Amino acid sequence: MNILPFVQRIGEGFLDVAFPASCASCGDALENPPLPHVCHRCFSKIHIVEDPRCLTCGHPFFGDAESHDDCQHCSRLTPKFARGWSVTLFRGPIRILIYALKYEDAFWALGDLGRISEYAEGLGDFLEEAILVPVPLHSRKLRERGYNQSALITEELCRRFEVEHRDDFLTRIVDTESQTRFNRQDRYRNLKNAFAVERKSDLDLKKRYVLVDDVFTTGSTLNACAAALRKSGVKEVDVLTIGHG
């Protein structure tokens, strides 16, 4: 019997008592928190998206609008994917958690992002029988950062919802500039033909694939990935993000 995991849990329990964990958002001590690193007060500030929502980008409708044409967040996007789902709005604690994971090597945030996804009603149905595909980083960026946050999020979701994932056939072949510098139109242009499917990949064209990224901003990155899959003959492509903003 390997006792190391048991010893690790004992050690972690001792540390929690000696040095109580604090909320990643406000810094207060945590007592039976709803998320591993987010307190009850900050959790109440997280906007989990519910219906009615835009079926293309996943942003919630706060009025009576019920169609993609009424969604200001993606109305100018010509989607290469069918449906979009966003778990939360990209603000408050969610912004802090994603930024910590993306830029500060905060792998502990994965547990929070995975847990918040379980609060999203209907997400399990959306992922049923799908194969999740993380948005890839260019090899240079991957070397610099050391990991792909979208791939880590994908693995966390697969573990919690018991679905498959593939990260071995979609690649980023163009080392584009950071999207944060561009407006909506330039983002689309910046990512044109930036992604491709490996020629020798065993891509099953009959399967449904769900592209996974951390945040839906303009949808340009996800759309470029979807275009690459569709160009390779995939019929069903949807997208999923943790945050929308």
N, C-alpha and C positions, 0 to 999 in steps of 0.2 A: 504493500500500500504506500502510495506517495503522500507523505504527510506535509509536504511543502505548502500546498494550497491552504491546508488547515492552519498551519503556523502563520501564513500570511494574513488570513482572516482574523486570527487572534491579535496579531500585531496591529492591523488596521482598526480593530475595535478599541484597542488600548489608546491609539492615537486620537480616535474620535472623542474619547472621554477626556484625555489629557489636553488635547488641543481641538476644541469643537470646530467643525467646519463652518465656514461663513458663506453667506449668499454671494454668488458671483455678480449680482446686480447691485445690491445695496450695501453689502458687507456685514449685515446683521448675522448673529449666530443662528444656526438652523436647528429647529426642533420638529421632528417628524415632517420633513418637507415633502411637498407633492412631487418635486423633482430632486435629484441628488444634490444639486448645487443652487437651487432657487427656493427662496422662502415663500410662505403663503401669500404675503402681501405682494411680492413681485410677480408671483404666478398669476395673480388676479389681473395683472396688467398685460398678460399675453393674450393676444387675440387669435384664438383658434378659428379657422375659417369654417363656416357652416353654410348650408344652402339657404337661399339661392346664391349661386356663384357662377362666374363666367366659366363655361365649359371648355374654353380654349386656354385661358391662362390661370384659372383658379382663383382669381380675385373675387371677394364677396361683393354682392350687389346690396347696397344699403337702401335702395329705393325699390321701385317696381320693375326695373329693367330685368329682362330674363333672356337676353340673347347676346351673342358675341358682338353683334353690330353696335350694341349699346355700351360696350366696355371701352372706356377711354384708355385703358392700359395696354390693349392689344389690338385695337380696331384697325391700326395701320400695319399690322403684321399679317403677312400672307403665310399662314402656318403650313408646314410640311408634315405636321403631326396632327392627330385627330383630337385628343382630349388632353387637358392640362389639370393638374391638381396641385394646390399649394396648401401646406399644413397650417401655416400661420402667416400673419403680417410681419414684415421685417422691421420690427421696432422694439424698443425697450430691451427686456432680458434676452429676447431671441437674437437681436443684433449683437449684443455683448457675447453671447455664447458662440455664435458663428464666427465673429471676428477673432475670438480667443482661439478657436480651433484652427482657423485659416492662417492667422499671422503669428500666433504665440505658442504653437506646438501644444495646445491645451487639449490633449486627447481625452481628458476627463469629461469634456463637454459632450462627447458622443453619447454618454449615458443619458444626459438631459435631453438631447435632441431626439434620441430614440424613444425615450419615455413620453415626450410631448406628442410624438407621432401616434402613440397608442391612444391618446385622448381624442384624436381626430376621428369622429364618427364616419364610418363608411370607407376608410382608407384600406382596410383589409380586403373589402370587396373589390376596390379599384385595383389592387395588386394581385388579385387571385389569378393564378395560372400565367402570370407574366414573368418575363426574364428582365431583371433590372440591369441597366447599363450606365455606369457613371460617366459623366462628361470628362474626357481625358485632358490631361495637361500636356503641353509640349515637353519633349525630353529635357530641354534646357531648364525649364521652369521646375520640372520634377526633381532634377538634380539639385537645384538651388534650395527648394523648399524641403525636399526629402520625403515628401508624401503628397498624395492627392486627397484633399479633404472630401471631395465628392465620392471618391472610391471608399473612404472610411465610412461615410454616411450610408452609402449603399450597403456595405457589409453589415452595418448595425441594423438597418431596416430588414435585411434578409434574415438575420438572426431572430428578430422579433416577430416577423410575419411569416416566416418559414417559406420563403420564395427563393428562386434561383437568381444568380447574377453572373454576368460575363464582363470581363474587362480586358479581353485579349484580342479583340478584333477591330474596335473603333480606335483610331489614332488621330492625333493632332499633327498634321504634316506641315503647317505653316506657323512659324513663331510670331504670332501677332503681337502688336502693342497692347498694353493694358486697356481694357474696355472703359475704365473709369474716366479716361481722358476724352471720350467721344460722346457726341449727342446720339439720338436714336438712329438717324439716317446713317451716320458714319459708322455706328456699331455694326449695322447690317453689312456695309461695304467692307469693313475691316475683317469680317469673318467669312467672306465669300470663299468657298472652296478650301477652308482651313482644316476640314476634317475629311477622313477617308476610311473606308473599310479595307482591311488587309485582303489582298487578292486570294490568298490561300486559306482564308478562314473557313471554318465549317459552319457558317451562318445558316440557320434553319429559317428559310423564308416563310414558313407556315406559322411560326411562333409570333406572339405579341411581345414587343419590347417596350419597356418604359425607361426613358432617359432620366437620370437623376442628377440634380445639381443642388447647390446650397441655396441660391437665391434666384428668383425670377425678377429681372429688372425690365428689360425690353423684350426678352425672349429671343434675342438674336443668336446667342450661343446655342441654346437648345434647338433653335430652328435650323441652324447650320448642321448640327449633329443629325437631326432628323432627316435633312436633305441627303446626307451621305448614306444613311440607312436606306432611304427610299430609292436612291440611285442604284443601290446594290440589289434591289428587288424586294425588300421587306415591305409587306402590305400594311401591317398594323404597328404604328408607332405612337406612343403617348409620352407625356412628360410629367415629372414630379419634382417639386422643390420643397424645402423646409420652410423658407420664407418667401414672401412676395413684397416687393417694394422698389 
